[in-house]
Amino acid sequence: MMKYTRIIFVFCFFIFANQFIYAQRFLQGLALFAGETSSRDRYINRYPIDFQDDPTFLHARPPSHKSAELENFSVGVFAEMLKSYDWRWVTEIDYCNKGAVENELLNPITNQKRVSANHYANLQWNNYLKRWIDLGFKFRTYAMVGARIEYTVSRSTPAYSYISGKAAKLTVSPDVGIGAEFHLKGPWNLFVEEHYNPDVIPLYNVGKITMANRTWETRIGIIYRFKSGIGSVDLDCNAPRYHGR
């Protein structure tokens, strides 16, 4: 029995070792980053503002508008994969704060207003297709397109709470970005990115009122690149390469 156990153990070890080596070849880098977010909400109210049909102006709140920008932060980690010179797949976990600064209309008749901010803390799983683009610089540049699956883990919504407090917690939204990567030392690189993340599916859509968010995210981070992939030295080298085409 002991003999068979050892054989099984050795067999499992070789399988694990083979998968680990394969994963290293497939995995090109691991990174962490911090970012600054600038976001705002957009409300669209299609109800007619008519005193005869709506004497209390109930449907006038909120009016159609774009809120002011709310500045906040994000942090995250990601893995870069695919053994290709031009293309990469990036998958990441991101803690991203979004929201909006509102000059809330409290009373449409007296035009009474109040300034406050809505905050949404989102845990995100983001996936991008990344394309290296050679612009002739010593550092490398790239473009990204993908999608974010977001879940709101907490929120504070004092403004238009009857709508913002009922915004969907689980959403999917597109994301496009550009970035640049700079060699630091050995396998370590510095990168900066700018992401544009709009809600194409409203967070709130009831009756004739919709609400959606738009976020800009500026990131700076560190990536560790594995020697089995396109390494840091290769990223800074301008020598021509044969791509097998």
C-alpha positions in Angstrom: 0.0 0.0 0.0 2.8 2.4 0.9 4.5 1.6 -2.4 1.4 2.6 -4.4 1.0 5.7 -2.3 4.5 6.8 -3.2 3.9 6.1 -6.9 0.7 8.2 -6.9 2.5 11.0 -5.0 5.4 11.0 -7.5 2.9 10.9 -10.4 0.9 13.9 -8.9 4.2 15.8 -8.3 5.2 15.5 -12.0 1.8 16.6 -13.1 1.9 19.6 -10.8 5.5 20.5 -11.9 4.4 20.2 -15.6 1.4 22.5 -15.0 3.6 25.0 -13.1 6.1 25.2 -15.9 3.3 25.6 -18.4 1.7 28.3 -16.3 5.0 30.2 -16.1 5.3 30.1 -19.9 1.7 31.3 -20.3 1.9 33.8 -17.5 3.9 36.9 -18.6 3.7 39.1 -15.5 2.1 40.0 -12.2 1.3 43.6 -11.2 -0.2 45.8 -8.5 -1.4 49.4 -9.0 -3.1 52.4 -7.3 -5.2 54.9 -9.2 -7.2 58.1 -9.0 -10.8 58.0 -10.2 -12.9 60.8 -11.5 -16.6 59.9 -11.9 -20.1 61.4 -12.3 -23.7 60.2 -12.7 -26.1 61.1 -15.4 -29.8 61.3 -14.9 -32.4 61.3 -17.7 -36.0 62.1 -16.8 -38.4 61.8 -19.6 -41.5 62.7 -17.7 -43.1 66.0 -18.9 -42.9 68.9 -16.5 -46.5 70.1 -16.6 -48.2 71.7 -13.6 -51.6 70.6 -14.9 -50.7 66.9 -15.2 -48.3 66.9 -12.2 -49.4 69.7 -9.8 -46.9 68.6 -7.1 -44.0 68.4 -9.6 -43.3 64.9 -8.3 -41.9 63.8 -11.6 -39.6 66.8 -11.9 -37.2 65.2 -9.5 -34.5 64.5 -10.4 -34.2 66.8 -13.5 -32.2 65.5 -16.4 -28.6 66.4 -15.7 -24.9 65.4 -15.4 -23.5 65.7 -11.9 -20.2 67.2 -11.0 -17.0 65.1 -10.8 -16.2 63.1 -7.7 -12.5 62.4 -7.1 -11.6 59.2 -5.3 -9.1 56.2 -5.6 -8.7 52.6 -6.7 -6.3 49.8 -6.0 -5.8 46.4 -7.7 -3.7 43.5 -8.9 -3.6 41.8 -12.3 -2.0 39.0 -14.2 -0.9 39.4 -17.8 -1.0 36.3 -20.0 -0.6 34.9 -23.5 2.8 34.2 -25.1 2.5 36.6 -28.0 4.7 39.5 -28.9 1.8 41.7 -30.0 -1.2 40.6 -27.9 -1.9 40.0 -24.2 -4.8 39.0 -22.1 -5.0 40.9 -18.8 -7.3 39.7 -15.9 -7.5 41.8 -12.7 -9.2 42.3 -9.4 -9.8 46.0 -8.7 -11.3 47.9 -5.7 -12.7 51.0 -7.3 -14.5 54.0 -5.7 -17.0 55.8 -7.9 -19.7 58.4 -7.3 -20.9 61.9 -8.0 -21.2 65.4 -6.5 -24.8 66.5 -6.7 -26.5 69.9 -6.4 -29.7 68.2 -5.5 -33.0 69.8 -6.3 -35.1 69.4 -3.2 -38.1 71.5 -4.1 -38.9 72.3 -7.8 -41.3 75.0 -6.9 -39.0 77.1 -4.6 -35.8 75.8 -6.4 -34.3 74.8 -3.1 -31.1 72.8 -3.5 -28.5 71.0 -1.5 -24.9 70.0 -2.4 -23.9 66.4 -1.4 -21.9 63.5 -2.7 -22.9 59.9 -3.5 -20.2 57.2 -3.1 -20.1 53.7 -4.5 -17.3 51.2 -3.4 -17.1 48.5 -6.1 -15.2 45.3 -6.2 -14.5 44.5 -9.8 -13.2 41.6 -12.0 -11.8 43.2 -15.2 -10.6 41.4 -18.3 -8.9 43.2 -21.2 -7.4 42.4 -24.6 -4.1 44.3 -24.7 -2.3 45.3 -27.9 1.3 46.6 -27.9 1.7 49.6 -30.3 5.1 50.7 -31.3 5.2 54.5 -31.5 9.0 54.8 -31.8 9.6 55.6 -28.1 12.2 53.9 -25.9 9.3 52.8 -23.6 6.5 50.6 -24.8 2.9 51.8 -25.4 -0.3 49.8 -25.7 -4.1 50.0 -26.0 -6.6 47.9 -24.1 -10.3 47.0 -24.6 -12.4 44.8 -22.3 -15.2 44.6 -19.8 -15.7 45.0 -16.0 -18.0 43.0 -13.8 -18.7 45.2 -10.8 -20.4 44.5 -7.5 -21.1 47.4 -5.1 -19.9 46.3 -1.7 -21.0 49.5 0.1 -22.5 52.9 -0.8 -23.5 56.2 0.7 -26.2 58.0 -1.3 -27.6 61.1 0.4 -28.5 62.8 -2.9 -31.5 61.5 -4.8 -31.5 58.5 -2.5 -34.8 57.2 -3.8 -32.9 56.5 -7.1 -29.2 56.3 -6.2 -30.0 54.0 -3.3 -31.7 51.6 -5.6 -29.0 51.5 -8.3 -28.1 48.0 -9.4 -25.3 46.4 -7.3 -24.2 43.9 -10.0 -23.3 45.4 -13.4 -21.2 44.8 -16.5 -19.6 47.8 -18.3 -17.1 48.3 -21.1 -13.6 49.6 -20.6 -11.0 51.1 -23.0 -7.6 52.2 -22.0 -4.1 53.3 -23.1 -0.9 52.8 -21.3 2.9 53.0 -21.3 5.5 50.8 -19.7 9.0 51.8 -18.5 11.9 49.5 -17.6 13.2 49.9 -14.1 15.6 47.1 -13.3 15.8 43.5 -14.1 12.3 42.0 -14.4 10.6 45.1 -12.8 8.8 47.7 -14.9 6.8 50.8 -14.1 3.5 51.5 -16.0 0.9 54.2 -16.2 -2.6 53.8 -17.7 -5.7 55.8 -18.4 -9.1 54.0 -18.5 -12.5 55.2 -19.7 -15.4 53.2 -18.1 -19.0 54.2 -19.0 -22.2 52.4 -18.0 -24.0 51.4 -21.2 -26.6 49.5 -19.2 -28.2 52.0 -16.7 -27.7 51.4 -13.0 -31.3 52.5 -12.5 -34.1 52.2 -15.1 -37.6 52.5 -13.8 -40.5 54.3 -15.5 -39.1 57.2 -17.6 -36.1 57.8 -15.3 -32.6 56.3 -15.9 -29.3 56.8 -14.1 -25.8 55.7 -15.2 -22.2 56.4 -14.2 -19.1 57.3 -16.1 -15.6 57.0 -14.7 -12.1 58.0 -15.7 -9.3 56.0 -13.9 -5.6 57.0 -13.9 -3.3 54.3 -12.7 0.4 53.9 -11.8 1.9 50.6 -10.8 4.7 48.0 -10.8 4.8 44.8 -12.9 7.1 41.9 -12.5 7.8 40.1 -15.8 8.8 36.4 -15.9 11.9 35.5 -17.9 10.0 32.9 -19.9 8.0 35.6 -21.6 8.8 38.9 -23.2 11.0 40.4 -20.5 11.9 43.9 -19.4 15.0 44.0 -21.5 13.1 43.0 -24.6 10.5 45.7 -23.9 13.2 48.3 -24.1 15.1 46.9 -27.1 14.4 48.6 -30.4 16.2 46.0 -32.4 14.0 44.3 -35.2 12.5 40.9 -34.3 11.3 38.1 -36.5 7.7 37.4 -35.6 7.3 34.2 -37.5 5.2 35.7 -40.2 
